[in-house]
């Protein structure tokens, strides 16, 4: 039997899932928002003189992506921990 109790292993798995979930909750929406801004600026639809709709769209994308990003990161961490066993 490996070291540690079952409760300790589960607590470690939960903490790792929370950590990776929170990290993804921050990183992925930022990357998506910057990507949306880059595509808008490269397409010529955004920039100086625009109404600010591109920036608001990028901010909305980041807000809407936060919870799915957390779930993706936490799920990935749990699957990775379960495959290690």
N, C-alpha and C positions, 0 to 999 in steps of 0.2 A: 504494500500500500504506500502511496506517495505521501510526502510530508504534509501536515496540516489537516485540519478537520474539514468536513464537507461544507460547513457554514463559512469557514474562512476562505475556501476556494470560491464559493459563490459570491461572497462579499468582494473578493479581489476581481472577479469577473465583472461584477456590477460597477465597481469603481473604474475599471478600464473602459467599460462601455460608456459610462458617463463622460470620462475624459475625452475619448475619441469622438463621441457624439457632440460634445460642446466645441471641440476643435473644428470639426466639420461644419458645425452650425455657424461658426465665424468665417472660416476660410472659403467655403464653397459659395455662399452668397456674394462675398466680395469679388471673387473671381468672375462670377456670372454677371454682376453689375458692371465691372470694368470691361468685360467682353462685349456686353450690350452697348456700352458707350463707344467702344472702339469700332464696332461694326457700324453704328450710326454715324460716327464722324467720318469713317472711310467711305461710306456711301454718299456723304455730302448732305445728309438730311439734318444733321445737328451742327452746332457750332455757334459762333458769334452771330447775333441777329435772329436766332431762332426763339421760339416761345418758351423753351424749357421743357417741352414735352418729352424729349429724349432722356433728360436727366430724371424726370419723374417716373418714366417707364423703367429706367434702370433701378431706381430706388424701390419701386413696386416689385420688380423681379427679385430683388434681394430680400425684401420682407416676405414675399410668398415662398421663397426657397428655404427659409430658415428652418421650419419644422421638418420638412422632408429631408433636409441635409442632416439634421440631428438624428433622425430615424435611420438614415443610411449609414452614418458613422457608427451608431450604437449597434445596429444589426451586423455590420461588418466585423466589429470587435467581438461580438458574441459568437458568430460563426467561426472566426479565426481561433478563439479560445476553445471552442468545442472540437475543432479539427485537430488541435494539438494533443488531445487526450488519446 
